[in-house]
Amino acid sequence: MRSKLLAAASAAALTSVLLAAPGTAAAEPVPRPVAADRLSVLVPSDLVPPAPTPEELRRALGRIARASDGRVRIGSAGRTNEGRPIRLATVGHGGTRLLYVTQQHGDEPLGTPAAVRALWALGVPDTAWHRWLRSRITVDVVVQANPDGAVRNQRYNHDPGASGPYAEPGVGYDINRFHNPLTPAAENPVPESRAVLRLWRATRPAVVVDYHMQGRYLQPDGRETTASILWPTSPLAGEAAVTASRRLAVRNYDAMRLLAGANVTRYPGGDYEGIARNAYGILGSASLLVELSNLPADRVEFQIRSAFVSMIATAQGAADRTLWRADPARADTVEERGPELPGAATALRRADAA
Ligand SMILES: [Zn+2]
């Protein structure tokens, strides 16, 4: 019964969220949209585990490249200090570029399986809608940006010589503090951050979404928050980029709530320009942070699905341009994240600075 109700809610949400708003002047026909949540049924259930090792990720991406007949291109954005490739997967050939980044913090894995599934869902099927989508946009995904951290289940990259701000001595650097676009690359000690910055400069994406995980929090209404989002808050980010980012946030807020059933709040993030959310807003992209709560094991699939819906809805909104019709003022109505769930302190608490 519950699933039927959810299905009905999803169908209604499809109409309200994903159907293009009534026409602009351009009379270009847009194929009927595919619901972001429904695309997941196309993805093989054994494609990728919830927290893949770099080797499991390599195999999953190879499988997608073959199944998509080359429509999903696999490469690397750079190499880590231990020589691991920083996986880059690209789908589409349209002029509007998007960049998704997952797992900068090695112990925050769930954006990675979501991205793998999204790459399959966007690149393997070859319907008219898929061909249309891929003709409009190009999505680059830095999948598991921190493989050295992933193999250690640690937040930081691997750099035993790390020192200074945002370093854990003897361990490594916090990759998500080294995207400052004002820092010359030669002075940036973090290869993973340099790789994402280099990719940004090569592709100039209109949209950047960075996927993380947070602890567990309650909302004012007593429900548990399942995800939090935030746009650039650095005073260095220009007004146009911040407005576009707020539209991106509203679009994600609607899609994750209505299509994935997520409880979404506003993430209490800082203004530092080395954080990817701020850095890519400063550079001019619509930029968004998505934080999935670290829910118990039986909710992991739900969380992966939330990120998957975010990725597909963002891609679709960029392709049909409905993304830019969202009301940016509605970003202010996203409730602030509430207090921690009592007794639910997790290892991710300290990751709460995204
Ligand atoms: Zn994080």
Residues whose N, C-alpha, C, O or C-beta is under 5 A from the ligand:
A	BS01	ZN	H105 E108 H212 M213 A351 A354
